[in-house]
């Protein structure tokens, strides 16, 4: 970061931007200068803006920097609309700048409000009605069309300002009401088994007496959870106070440690906590468990929030355990006063010995019965920095006769000298997870503290501590965690893979961190669909990678556009067409989803087919192109007949085919249709891909973590790179529209473009695989205005990642 950029950050933070957003606002010099001017011109530092309004002002600056049609009067008009709360989203700000830039002053206030969504509101019932009408009018049939339907409903003009998340929920509910629960397709060649037994009691029945499966939130583990207020309390008034605050609603929290990137297992925790609260009309916190400054980094905080939003959820509030450091300290003092905590000066080795970790039976610490006054004095000295790390700890005085090791005097506070990211050097002592978690759950009135089964033993100490200081006691309930076979999710081991260059980073598409899955191109909806389909129970889920990939395939089947693509191009010259022949062919982007639209591609004298679609020796069981043979060209009315071919004199490899084009009306219908792309420089056809990356399994075994050295289990052929594949020129219009729409949606939801990357450009290479743009792609036109024609420019570099194959892949080299 330059000194000029660094100097602007404090100014940008002064209007309410976070450190991360202030830093982001400096990246574009022109936008940063415009934002600085707005702040000074309208005295925004003293206007008391909240974070959202500050983000909208920043977004406005970015748009003004690109526009030459907004004079000072119009600029002030939009600024005032943000300050008075009329404009509430970035999408509205984008529309506002476009509106004032195309209308003469004075601005018609009523027309402006209408065009920019000011005051827009819609009920869930109205949204469901719109969705149901859309499904009926477009004759949509089946769950395969879910993704396309969501996109189609979003495109309804009257719903432009509706929340994307609310639209998604409405479409899913309409699909459930219309088509019933989503069912996996039976294996090919097998008929689905007929139901011979009565439906289970957990199954509801429609008015037509057809079974309707309950959602994951209504049955099994989640369906059996207590109702808010049913969790017992040490005093009745604690229950009454809790219900008075929550109104009897479900309140949950997702409490990650900001010491690494989230992985596939966390997606289940996000789905469970946010989904359960949303299903019951409740609220879910994102709470950072930031009690260990030695391991926490700003990049993890930002990535966690972006991941949650990318998966489709929005926290009710974002909080930090550090918000409660003072309250936690006060309760620690109270615990000492109640003779339920003491300061211990034993070494870590001695504490382990006393806790009986080697023999399964604890013994009292020598400091356990020290006077209360002495422990209070020693705890104060810990707080004031008198002791170095590990020289003193506050331990809870629990029950050494209990059979549960989580009741054997757990540590409550320890000394740490590393500055905290939020509180700096204010504290020299930090609470442990065992002390913090239950109490912050209590402070935040959590009705359901949902966690994985490795915390079952901790439930007793969780409840003991709440009762020991006589505060509201949430109910902890444990479900089985999610993991995938053939992967590693340990932060320590992934860090080793990164540092030793076995992978390119935490987002390497061969990993199963969420940012890696995102980079590979896996849609967020596919991850949620996968997790939802597994259900939630107390049993751990160790799922095969192939099952995950099949779920992704099913999701993409109905939502990903399809483009002509050749992986290994072989030149074809059509001898009976003139040099300047040009015919435009219109083709649908999806044969079953008309809403995805169509593209127009050229058909010329020079084509490219995939080298795998031709061979010199024909046979009865071979249906593609060979000398003297005719095949159809996919999505055209033509076939081609190979009349001759050219060989490389050195290698003997076929370098070019000479063919004759045939009108299908004049020939026998071909037995095979192959892919093709045309050479046509004026339209930029074909689009040449510099790298197509195929990611196979990173590890050879199903349980690499069990290996004495997991590095020895690495598959040396896990990355395959194919160069110079070709795709149809329709790719550009598809990519640009997808990117612009995704960016607008991100600004609407998050106030910035943090939810958008190149991976949002996804498609099926027809009959090959599903692909997405990689972040290494450089394509300047994607991020420029609508008036910039999409095409490859000098310095651009296109990289694709294979998301999944079209059918299960055994995995190269495994």
HELIX and SHEET records of a PDB file:
HELIX    1   1 UNK A    3  UNK A   13  1                                  11    
HELIX    2   2 UNK A   19  UNK A   25  1                                   7    
HELIX    3   3 UNK A   29  UNK A   41  1                                  13    
HELIX    4   4 UNK A   44  UNK A   46  5                                   3    
HELIX    5   5 UNK A   51  UNK A   66  1                                  16    
HELIX    6   6 UNK A   72  UNK A   83  1                                  12    
HELIX    7   7 UNK A   90  UNK A  102  1                                  13    
HELIX    8   8 UNK A  109  UNK A  115  1                                   7    
HELIX    9   9 UNK A  124  UNK A  137  1                                  14    
HELIX   10  10 UNK A  143  UNK A  145  5                                   3    
HELIX   11  11 UNK A  146  UNK A  154  1                                   9    
HELIX   12  12 UNK A  157  UNK A  159  5                                   3    
HELIX   13  13 UNK A  164  UNK A  179  1                                  16    
HELIX   14  14 UNK A  220  UNK A  223  1                                   4    
HELIX   15  15 UNK A  236  UNK A  246  1                                  11    
HELIX   16  16 UNK A  264  UNK A  279  1                                  16    
HELIX   17  17 UNK A  298  UNK A  310  1                                  13    
HELIX   18  18 UNK A  321  UNK A  324  5                                   4    
HELIX   19  19 UNK A  325  UNK A  337  1                                  13    
HELIX   20  20 UNK A  348  UNK A  354  1                                   7    
HELIX   21  21 UNK A  372  UNK A  383  1                                  12    
HELIX   22  22 UNK A  405  UNK A  407  5                                   3    
HELIX   23  23 UNK A  433  UNK A  443  1                                  11    
HELIX   24  24 UNK A  453  UNK A  455  5                                   3    
HELIX   25  25 UNK A  458  UNK A  468  1                                  11    
HELIX   26  26 UNK A  491  UNK A  499  1                                   9    
HELIX   27  27 UNK A  514  UNK A  520  1                                   7    
HELIX   28  28 UNK A  524  UNK A  534  1                                  11    
HELIX   29  29 UNK A  545  UNK A  557  1                                  13    
HELIX   30  30 UNK A  594  UNK A  596  5                                   3    
HELIX   31  31 UNK A  611  UNK A  613  5                                   3    
HELIX   32  32 UNK A  664  UNK A  666  5                                   3    
HELIX   33  33 UNK A  681  UNK A  683  5                                   3    
HELIX   34  34 UNK A  704  UNK A  706  5                                   3    
HELIX   35  35 UNK A  710  UNK A  713  5                                   4    
HELIX   36  36 UNK A  730  UNK A  750  1                                  21    
HELIX   37  37 UNK A  758  UNK A  760  5                                   3    
HELIX   38  38 UNK A  780  UNK A  783  5                                   4    
SHEET    1   A 2 UNK A 204  UNK A 205  0                                        
SHEET    2   A 2 UNK A 211  UNK A 212 -1                                        
SHEET    1   B 3 UNK A 251  UNK A 254  0                                        
SHEET    2   B 3 UNK A 283  UNK A 288  1                                        
SHEET    3   B 3 UNK A 317  UNK A 320  1                                        
SHEET    1   C 4 UNK A 341  UNK A 344  0                                        
SHEET    2   C 4 UNK A 393  UNK A 396 -1                                        
SHEET    3   C 4 UNK A 411  UNK A 415 -1                                        
SHEET    4   C 4 UNK A 429  UNK A 431 -1                                        
SHEET    1   D 2 UNK A 448  UNK A 452  0                                        
SHEET    2   D 2 UNK A 475  UNK A 479  1                                        
SHEET    1   E 2 UNK A 482  UNK A 484  0                                        
SHEET    2   E 2 UNK A 541  UNK A 543  1                                        
SHEET    1   F 6 UNK A 561  UNK A 563  0                                        
SHEET    2   F 6 UNK A 762  UNK A 765  1                                        
SHEET    3   F 6 UNK A 769  UNK A 773 -1                                        
SHEET    4   F 6 UNK A 799  UNK A 805 -1                                        
SHEET    5   F 6 UNK A 691  UNK A 695  1                                        
SHEET    6   F 6 UNK A 719  UNK A 722 -1                                        
SHEET    1   G 3 UNK A 565  UNK A 566  0                                        
SHEET    2   G 3 UNK A 725  UNK A 727 -1                                        
SHEET    3   G 3 UNK A 687  UNK A 689 -1                                        
SHEET    1   H 7 UNK A 673  UNK A 674  0                                        
SHEET    2   H 7 UNK A 630  UNK A 633  1                                        
SHEET    3   H 7 UNK A 638  UNK A 647 -1                                        
SHEET    4   H 7 UNK A 654  UNK A 663 -1                                        
SHEET    5   H 7 UNK A 569  UNK A 574  1                                        
SHEET    6   H 7 UNK A 606  UNK A 610 -1                                        
SHEET    7   H 7 UNK A 677  UNK A 678 -1                                        
SHEET    1   I 2 UNK A 582  UNK A 588  0                                        
SHEET    2   I 2 UNK A 598  UNK A 604 -1                                        
END                                                                             
